[in-house]
């Protein structure tokens, strides 16, 4: 019987356990899912690469055209500011620049049609190329070489000065005065002007504080020691004024002293979250606290008076429209209290007969800032508001009580209190300007001056209407005439009075020359870097994609290096497909290895 070699034993096959089968099935599903997505992405990229290139080129072209339109608009305004009046703000409509359809609209900062009084303008440029639309905005300031309105020549608020101290000025250790970065005229060629009414050098105390871009102005009677500070390290510019600065004390408008009674007893509004509206009239003592809000509106009469007014403990006073408020005695805003505006056109003048204290609170700012105790700074205000909309004027007779901005308070507005000492201390901040008898900044307090308040005319404009064009001598008697005019309580507008006085007193030639020259030499200052939004329409490749850019220089026209290389796009697509193949191969090997137990 023949012998046979033994049959090799069959390999032992271990049963695949259900758990391993489940994992394998999961990996197969993942493989199919990944393959579908990657392959689809590759095919979509290849099919849409042409449109992507078109959108990229159109986007750059639209940006360049928008920037060119902005420069063209500046040139138009420089040549003639009347262009805005004749076009109603629609400077360009569907104007073609480098293949882009461009529309340019000029408004005031609130988006309304500009008028002759608007020197800060918002320019909105819409540029469209293909399916790409670019919308850019710039804030520009128009500065006339000579003013056309006599009211701009002599300003009783002395707004051309960041600080004016009748009797003295102090900028203490850690404190400073500087231009407000949010101002549309931040980059304008204007100095931060400091004025001193005293003739003594000891009335100016700088300690280790400083004034950025400062200019010091003193009276013609100032001591030689004081005037020698002009041109020094602290004040590189300035001048000795050939006349005494007219500091005019404000009187209470007659209408505010004869209001009908709105209440006959003191009032306390303290219901948290409640909103109360006051009607025009005379109130006794008023206190708003505990998150309650008092609204004072132009539509409700516009004129209000209080014996005393206190806004504290997160109470809110909200102003709507143009409002005047007379506080016969003391006024206080403290402990998170706030005074703010209820609409974009609101403005208010507070006539205060007693003391003013803003303590750990905010004026002219949002309630959020007011409530943020310990963290209020100039940087907390991220928008722009002209401080002249929030005025505090002292109506004290003789030496008034002290006015204090203290304990991390933030004040956005204008203060004119020549009879009162004004102290800003303990890490408090003012955005605007101050006139006081003696003004002192201490304890790291700051004042951020809005250059928009300086109209480029007035007392410091030596070649303006207040001075003889040839001799530089001031229009003799004008200052006293204006002071008498203010004291008379005349309802005539100050501008009309100044115009008539100049003509009647032999200064018609100077005035006429200034008036004729006004509006012809306009300087456009780009104050803020434009923010440009780019939106693409009608293409799935960049479906409603929106991006924001900050342009710091002129955008150049698209160059060859910036154009889309179709061959490079094709190479990218081929690489993506190759990557998909390698991924599929790798996943297949992994699944096979698992099913064979890693053999």
C-alpha positions in Angstrom: 0.0 0.0 0.0 1.6 3.1 -1.1 2.6 5.6 1.5 1.3 9.2 1.1 2.8 12.2 2.7 0.7 13.6 5.4 -1.8 16.2 4.2 -0.9 19.5 5.7 -3.3 20.6 8.3 -5.8 23.2 7.3 -5.0 26.6 8.7 -7.0 27.3 11.8 -9.4 30.2 11.0 -10.4 32.1 14.0 -13.9 33.3 13.8 -14.3 37.1 13.4 -15.9 38.3 16.4 -19.0 40.5 16.0 -17.2 43.5 17.5 -14.4 43.4 14.8 -17.0 43.1 12.1 -18.7 46.2 13.4 -15.5 48.2 13.4 -14.6 47.1 9.9 -18.1 48.0 8.6 -17.7 51.5 10.3 -14.4 52.0 8.6 -15.8 51.1 5.3 -18.6 53.6 5.8 -16.0 56.3 6.8 -14.0 55.4 3.8 -16.9 55.9 1.4 -17.9 59.1 3.2 -14.4 60.6 3.0 -13.9 59.5 -0.6 -17.2 61.1 -1.6 -16.4 64.5 0.1 -12.8 64.7 -1.1 -13.6 63.7 -4.7 -16.5 66.1 -4.7 -14.3 68.9 -3.4 -11.7 68.2 -6.1 -14.3 68.2 -8.9 -16.0 71.3 -7.6 -12.7 73.1 -7.2 -11.8 72.2 -10.8 -15.2 73.3 -12.2 -15.3 76.6 -10.3 -11.6 77.6 -10.5 -12.4 80.0 -13.3 -15.1 81.9 -11.4 -12.8 82.1 -8.3 -10.2 83.8 -10.4 -12.8 86.2 -11.9 -14.0 87.2 -8.4 -10.5 87.7 -7.1 -9.6 90.1 -9.9 -13.0 91.9 -9.7 -12.6 92.3 -5.9 -9.2 93.9 -6.3 -10.4 96.1 -9.1 -13.4 97.2 -7.1 -11.2 98.1 -4.1 -8.9 100.1 -6.3 -11.8 101.9 -8.0 -13.3 102.8 -4.6 -10.1 104.2 -3.3 -9.6 106.2 -6.5 -13.2 107.6 -6.2 -12.4 108.6 -2.6 -9.4 110.6 -3.8 -11.4 112.1 -6.6 -14.0 113.2 -4.1 -11.4 114.9 -2.0 -10.1 116.7 -5.0 -13.6 117.9 -5.9 -14.2 119.2 -2.4 -10.8 120.9 -2.4 -11.7 122.7 -5.6 -15.1 123.7 -4.5 -17.1 122.9 -1.3 -20.2 124.3 -3.1 -20.2 121.0 -5.1 -22.1 119.4 -2.1 -24.8 122.0 -2.2 -25.4 121.8 -5.9 -25.6 118.0 -5.9 -27.3 117.4 -2.6 -24.5 115.2 -1.5 -24.7 112.8 -4.5 -21.2 113.7 -5.8 -20.9 110.8 -8.3 -23.6 108.5 -9.6 -22.7 105.4 -11.6 -19.5 107.0 -12.6 -17.1 104.7 -14.4 -13.5 104.3 -13.0 -11.4 101.5 -14.4 -14.4 99.5 -15.4 -16.1 99.9 -12.1 -19.5 101.6 -11.6 -18.9 104.0 -8.7 -21.4 106.0 -6.7 -20.2 108.5 -4.1 -22.5 110.1 -1.5 -21.5 112.7 1.1 -23.5 113.2 4.3 -22.9 114.5 7.8 -21.7 112.2 10.5 -25.3 111.2 11.3 -26.1 110.2 7.7 -28.1 113.4 6.9 -27.7 115.8 4.0 -24.8 118.1 4.9 -25.3 121.9 5.2 -23.0 124.9 5.4 -22.2 124.3 9.1 -21.0 120.8 8.6 -17.2 120.6 8.5 -16.9 116.9 9.2 -18.4 114.7 6.5 -18.9 111.0 5.9 -18.1 109.9 2.4 -19.7 106.6 1.3 -18.3 105.0 -1.9 -20.0 102.1 -3.6 -18.0 100.4 -6.3 -19.2 97.4 -8.3 -17.4 95.2 -10.8 -19.2 92.2 -12.0 -20.7 90.4 -9.0 -18.4 92.1 -6.5 -19.6 95.2 -4.7 -17.3 97.2 -2.4 -18.7 99.7 0.1 -16.1 102.0 1.8 -16.5 104.9 4.1 -14.2 107.8 5.1 -14.5 110.6 7.5 -13.0 113.8 6.1 -12.8 117.3 7.6 -13.2 120.5 5.6 -11.2 123.4 7.0 -11.8 126.8 5.6 -8.8 129.1 5.5 -11.0 131.9 6.5 -14.4 131.8 8.3 -17.5 133.0 6.5 -19.7 133.3 9.6 -18.8 136.1 12.1 -20.1 133.9 14.9 -17.1 131.7 14.3 -14.7 134.6 14.8 -15.3 135.3 18.4 -16.6 132.4 20.4 -17.8 133.2 24.0 -17.3 129.5 24.9 -13.6 129.8 24.0 -13.8 126.5 22.2 -10.6 127.1 20.4 -8.8 126.4 23.7 -8.6 122.9 25.2 -8.1 124.5 28.6 -8.5 128.1 29.5 -7.7 129.2 33.1 -8.7 132.7 34.0 -6.7 132.7 37.2 -4.5 129.6 36.9 -3.8 126.2 35.3 -2.3 123.0 36.8 -1.5 119.8 35.0 -0.2 117.5 37.8 1.8 114.4 38.0 0.6 111.6 35.8 -2.0 113.9 34.1 -2.0 115.0 30.5 -3.9 116.9 27.8 -3.9 115.5 24.3 -5.9 115.3 21.1 -8.9 112.9 21.2 -8.1 110.1 18.7 -11.8 109.6 17.9 -12.1 113.2 16.5 -12.6 113.4 12.8 -9.9 116.1 12.9 -7.5 114.2 15.0 -4.8 114.4 12.3 -5.6 118.0 11.3 -2.7 120.5 11.6 -4.0 122.0 14.8 -2.3 122.4 18.1 -3.9 121.7 21.5 -4.2 125.3 22.7 -3.9 126.2 26.3 -4.9 129.7 27.4 -4.0 131.6 30.6 -5.6 134.8 31.8 -3.2 135.5 34.6 0.0 137.4 33.8 2.1 135.5 36.4 4.3 132.5 35.5 3.5 131.0 38.9 -0.2 130.6 37.7 0.9 127.8 35.3 2.0 124.6 37.1 3.0 121.7 34.9 4.7 119.5 37.6 5.4 116.3 35.7 2.2 116.4 33.6 2.3 117.3 30.0 0.4 118.7 27.0 0.8 116.8 23.8 1.2 119.0 20.7 0.7 122.0 23.0 0.5 125.7 22.2 0.4 128.3 24.9 -1.4 131.7 24.5 -1.1 134.5 27.0 -2.3 138.1 27.2 -0.2 141.0 26.0 0.3 142.0 29.7 1.9 138.7 30.6 5.2 138.6 32.4 8.3 138.0 30.4 8.9 134.8 32.4 5.5 133.5 31.4 5.7 134.5 27.8 9.2 132.9 27.5 7.6 129.5 28.0 6.2 129.8 24.4 8.4 127.9 22.1 9.9 125.7 24.9 9.7 122.0 25.4 6.2 122.0 26.9 4.7 124.4 24.4 6.5 124.4 21.0 4.0 126.9 19.6 1.7 129.6 20.8 1.7 133.4 21.0 1.2 136.6 23.0 -2.3 137.8 22.1 -2.5 141.5 21.2 -5.7 141.7 23.2 -7.2 140.5 26.5 -9.2 137.3 26.1 -12.9 138.2 26.7 -14.2 135.9 29.4 -17.9 136.4 29.4 -20.0 135.2 32.4 -23.2 133.6 31.3 -26.6 134.7 32.5 -29.7 132.5 32.8 -32.0 132.8 29.8 -35.1 134.7 30.9 -37.4 132.0 29.7 -35.8 129.5 32.2 -36.5 131.7 35.2 -40.2 132.2 34.5 -41.4 128.6 33.8 -44.7 127.5 35.2 -44.6 125.0 38.1 -44.4 121.4 37.0 -44.4 120.2 40.7 -44.9 121.8 44.0 -42.8 119.4 46.1 -39.5 117.6 46.0 -39.4 114.4 43.8 -37.5 111.1 44.2 -37.6 108.7 41.3 -36.3 105.3 42.5 -38.3 102.5 40.9 -35.7 100.2 39.3 -36.1 100.0 35.5 -38.9 102.5 35.4 -39.0 105.3 32.8 -40.5 108.6 33.7 -41.0 111.6 31.3 -41.0 115.1 32.6 -43.0 117.9 31.1 -41.5 121.3 30.6 -41.6 123.5 33.6 -40.2 124.3 37.0 -39.4 121.5 39.5 -38.4 121.6 43.1 -35.5 119.3 44.2 -35.2 116.2 41.9 -33.4 113.0 42.6 -33.2 110.1 40.2 -31.7 106.8 41.5 -31.7 103.0 41.6 -31.8 102.4 37.9 -34.8 104.7 37.3 -34.7 106.9 34.1 -36.0 110.4 33.7 -36.5 111.6 30.1 -36.5 115.3 29.3 -37.7 116.0 25.8 -37.9 118.9 23.4 -41.3 117.7 22.4 -42.5 118.1 26.1 -41.6 121.7 26.2 -37.8 121.7 26.0 -37.1 124.0 28.9 -36.8 122.7 32.5 -35.6 124.1 35.8 -34.7 122.5 39.1 -33.9 123.9 42.5 -31.4 121.0 42.8 -30.7 118.0 40.6 -29.1 114.7 41.7 -28.6 111.6 39.5 -27.1 108.8 41.6 -27.0 105.0 42.3 -27.3 104.1 38.5 -30.1 106.6 37.9 -30.3 107.9 34.4 -31.2 111.3 32.9 -31.9 111.0 29.2 -32.1 114.0 26.8 -34.2 113.9 23.7 -34.1 116.7 21.1 -32.8 120.2 21.9 -33.2 120.8 25.6 -32.2 123.6 28.1 -32.0 122.8 31.8 -31.5 125.4 34.6 -30.3 124.1 38.0 -30.6 127.0 40.5 -28.5 125.3 43.2 -26.2 122.3 43.2 -26.0 119.4 40.7 -24.6 116.0 41.3 -24.1 112.9 39.2 -22.6 110.0 41.2 -22.4 106.3 42.1 -22.9 105.0 38.5 -25.4 107.7 37.5 -25.6 108.7 33.9 -26.6 111.6 31.7 -26.9 110.5 28.0 -28.8 111.3 24.8 -31.9 109.5 23.7 -31.5 110.3 20.0 -28.8 111.2 17.5 -29.9 114.8 17.2 -30.2 115.6 20.9 -28.3 118.5 22.5 -28.5 120.1 26.0 -27.2 123.1 27.8 -27.1 122.9 31.6 -27.1 126.3 33.3 -25.8 125.7 36.9 -25.9 128.3 39.6 -24.3 126.3 42.3 -21.7 123.5 42.5 -21.3 120.7 40.1 -19.9 117.2 41.1 -19.5 114.2 38.8 -18.2 111.4 41.0 -17.8 107.8 39.9 -20.3 108.4 37.1 -20.5 109.2 33.4 -21.9 112.2 31.5 -22.4 112.1 27.7 -21.7 108.4 27.6 -23.8 105.2 27.6 -25.3 103.7 30.7 -23.0 100.7 30.4 -20.0 103.0 30.8 -21.6 104.7 33.7 -22.3 101.4 35.5 -18.7 100.1 34.9 -17.2 101.5 38.1 -13.4 101.5 38.1 -12.9 100.9 34.4 -14.0 104.1 32.7 -11.4 105.7 30.4 -11.3 107.7 27.2 -10.9 104.4 25.4 -14.3 103.3 26.7 -15.9 105.7 24.2 -15.6 104.0 20.8 -17.8 106.4 18.8 -17.7 110.1 18.0 -19.9 112.8 19.5 -19.2 116.5 19.3 -18.7 117.6 22.9 -20.5 120.9 22.1 -23.8 118.9 22.2 -23.4 118.5 26.0 -22.7 121.9 27.5 -22.4 122.9 31.2 -22.3 126.6 31.8 -22.0 128.3 35.2 -24.4 131.1 36.0 -22.8 132.0 39.3 -22.4 135.6 40.3 -19.0 136.5 41.8 -16.9 133.6 42.9 -18.8 130.4 42.2 -18.6 127.1 44.1 -16.2 124.4 43.0 -16.9 122.1 40.1 -15.4 118.6 40.5 -15.0 115.7 38.1 -13.7 113.0 40.5 -13.1 109.3 41.3 -12.9 107.6 37.9 -15.6 109.8 36.4 -15.9 110.2 32.6 -17.3 113.4 31.1 -17.9 113.9 27.4 -18.9 117.5 26.9 -17.9 121.2 27.2 -17.5 123.2 30.5 -17.6 127.0 30.7 -17.3 128.1 34.3 -15.0 131.2 34.5 -16.3 132.0 38.0 -15.6 128.5 39.4 -12.5 126.5 40.2 -12.7 123.2 38.2 -10.9 120.2 39.5 -10.4 116.9 37.5 -8.9 114.2 39.7 -8.4 110.6 40.8 -8.2 108.9 37.4 -11.1 110.9 35.9 -11.3 111.9 32.3 -12.8 114.6 30.2 -13.4 114.4 26.4 -14.0 117.9 25.2 -12.7 121.2 26.8 -12.8 123.3 30.0 -12.9 127.0 30.9 -12.6 127.7 34.6 -11.2 130.3 37.0 -8.5 127.9 38.1 -8.4 124.5 36.3 -6.5 121.6 37.8 -5.8 118.1 36.6 -4.3 115.7 39.2 -4.1 112.0 40.1 -3.6 110.7 36.5 -6.6 112.7 35.2 -6.7 113.4 31.5 -8.4 115.7 29.1 -8.8 114.6 25.5 -9.4 117.6 23.3 -11.7 117.4 20.3 -10.0 119.4 17.5 -13.4 119.9 15.9 -14.1 122.5 18.5 -11.3 124.7 17.2 -12.8 126.4 14.2 -9.5 127.7 13.0 -10.6 131.3 13.7 -11.0 133.4 16.7 -8.5 135.0 19.0 -5.6 132.9 18.0 -6.1 133.5 14.3 -3.8 136.6 13.9 -4.8 137.1 10.3 -8.5 136.8 10.9 -11.3 139.3 11.1 -10.6 140.3 14.7 -7.3 141.9 13.7 -6.4 144.6 11.2 -4.9 142.9 8.1 -1.9 145.2 7.9 -1.0 146.2 11.5 -2.3 143.1 13.3 -3.9 145.4 15.8 -7.3 144.1 17.1 -10.5 145.7 16.1 -10.6 148.3 18.8 -13.6 148.1 21.1 -15.0 144.9 19.7 -14.4 142.8 22.8 -16.0 145.3 25.1 -18.9 145.7 22.6 -19.5 141.9 22.7 -19.4 141.8 26.5 -22.0 144.6 26.6 -24.1 142.8 24.0 -24.1 139.6 26.1 -25.0 141.5 29.3 -27.9 143.2 27.6 -29.7 139.9 27.1 -30.5 140.8 23.5 -32.2 138.2 21.4 -30.2 139.2 18.4 -27.8 136.5 17.2 -24.2 137.2 18.1 -23.0 136.6 14.5 -25.3 139.3 13.2 -24.2 141.7 15.9 -20.5 141.1 15.1 -21.1 141.6 11.4 -22.9 144.9 11.9 -20.3 146.1 14.4 -17.4 145.4 12.1 -19.1 147.3 9.3 -20.1 150.2 11.5 -16.7 150.7 13.0 -14.6 150.9 9.9 -13.6 147.2 9.5 -15.8 146.5 6.5 -12.8 146.1 4.1 -11.2 143.5 6.3 -14.4 141.7 6.8 -15.3 141.8 3.1 -11.9 140.4 2.1 -12.3 137.6 4.6 -15.8 136.9 3.5 -14.9 136.8 -0.1 -12.0 134.5 0.5 -14.0 132.1 2.6 -15.0 128.8 1.0 -12.4 128.9 -1.8 -9.5 127.3 0.0 -10.6 124.1 1.5 -8.3 121.6 3.0 -9.5 118.0 3.2 -8.0 116.0 6.0 -8.3 112.2 6.0 -8.8 111.6 9.7 -9.7 108.0 9.9 -8.5 105.0 7.9 -11.4 103.8 5.8 -13.2 100.6 6.6 -14.1 98.7 3.4 -16.6 95.8 3.2 -16.6 93.6 0.2 -19.6 91.4 -0.7 -19.8 89.0 -3.6 -23.2 88.1 -5.2 -24.4 85.5 -7.6 -21.6 82.9 -7.3 -21.7 79.8 -5.2 -17.9 79.8 -4.9 -18.0 82.8 -2.6 -21.6 82.7 -1.6 -22.4 85.9 0.3 -18.9 86.0 1.7 -18.2 89.3 3.5 -14.8 90.5 4.7 -13.6 93.7 6.3 -10.3 95.4 5.6 -8.6 98.4 7.0 -6.9 100.3 4.2 -3.9 102.3 5.4 -2.6 103.4 2.0 -3.8 103.7 -1.5 -4.8 100.4 -3.0 -2.9 99.8 -6.2 -4.4 98.5 -9.4 -4.2 94.7 -9.9 -0.8 93.7 -11.3 0.2 90.6 -13.2 1.5 89.1 -9.9 -1.9 89.5 -8.4 -3.9 88.0 -11.3 -5.0 84.4 -11.0 -2.8 81.8 -12.7 -5.2 79.2 -14.3 -2.3 76.7 -14.7 -1.5 77.0 -11.0 -5.2 76.4 -10.2 -5.1 73.2 -12.4 -2.0 72.0 -10.7 -3.6 72.5 -7.3 -6.7 70.5 -8.4 -4.5 67.7 -9.7 -2.7 67.6 -6.4 -6.0 67.4 -4.6 -7.1 64.4 -6.7 -3.8 62.6 -6.1 -4.3 63.2 -2.4 -7.8 61.7 -2.5 -6.3 58.6 -4.2 -3.6 58.2 -1.6 -6.2 58.6 1.2 -8.4 55.9 -0.4 -5.5 53.5 -0.7 -4.4 54.1 2.9 -7.9 53.5 4.3 -8.3 50.3 2.2 -5.0 48.9 3.6 -6.1 49.7 7.2 -9.4 47.9 6.7 -7.7 44.8 5.2 -5.2 44.7 7.9 -7.9 44.7 10.6 -9.9 41.9 8.8 -6.8 39.7 8.5 -5.8 40.2 12.1 -2.9 42.4 11.1 -1.2 39.8 8.9 
